[in-house]
Amino acid sequence: MNETDWNLIRTFIAVADNGSLLVAAAKLGMSQPGVGRHINLLEDAIGVTLFNRGRSGMKLTEAGLSLLEEARAMRAEFDRFMLKATGHDERIAGPVRVTANRIVSVYILPAMLVRLKAAEPELEIELVPDNAVANLLARDADIAIRMVRPTQNDLIASKITEIPLGAFAHVDYLAKHGMPLSIGDLMNHSVIGYDREDRVLVAMRQMGLPAERSMFAFRTDDEVAGLELVKAGAGIGFAQVHLAESIPGLRRVLPELPIPSLPVWLCAHQDLRTSRRIRRAMDFLQEELRKMRV
């Protein structure tokens, strides 16, 4: 076993998790033959057959299954090692991986990250748009911007601000259907809501409206797609006030609606708090995000 062994273990876990050389290759950023070679090298090195190959994919043998948890434990130790090592990095240089939900990643973070790069040219900034809660321990990201209070252990997290939400429609839609003058008027308009999530339904019911999922003329759980539907004149949708007011053609409707604001949390693993580049990026983003407060 030599210095490349960790890569072999990493590939073993990826193939076991995905049951396919092709899918594992895509996840690892490798070629399918390269993944196959890694598995062959590992099996030759330890003298054990880890997978049964077949048309249905790669299935773990009993030996492979028994070794998988050991491999996962090795990965966890490696992740912890890298977190500690990164925490002792004294340079303001190198990669900083930032994740946030899609609407923040698409509409809000790009300008902020351009300013961060201008301030710290040696940073290598990676932006990961993802609505899922990133696993900071496994280094899916260095810094996460979340709209819910984090629950993971070993995180440093601070609530930066609260973003007000409002109801908006495009001027073309309002020209055709009129401006709603009361909360009750919403029932006579095309409303854009979520598909599986119930946040909008809960808020509307708290306003006293008999809201049901079927009342939404358009439904999507993707906030970027929802905002684009509003811009296209599909109806009345809900968006961050500072963002929607900056988009030509959108008008706020019923500003008196009691819509709860959106909390913004900035998070990183506690082992990164001594990394100068991560600390610098966090401090910069904290100041930028605070400017969004209305």
Secondary structure, DSSP 8 states (H G I E B T S, - for coil): --TTHHHHHHHHHHHHHHS-HHHHHHHHT--HHHHHHHHHHHHHHHT---EEEETTEEEE-HHHHHHHHHHHHHHHHHHHHHHHHHHT---S-EEEEEEE-HHIIIIIHHHHHHHHHHH-TTEEEEEEE-SS---TTTTS-SEEEESS----TTEEEEEEEEE-EEEEEEHHHHHHH----SGGGGGGS-EEE-SS--HHHHHHHHTT----GGGEEEE-S-HHHHHHHHHTT--BEEEEHHHHTTSTTEEEE-TT-----EEEEEEEEGGGTT-HHHHHHHHHHHHHHHTT--
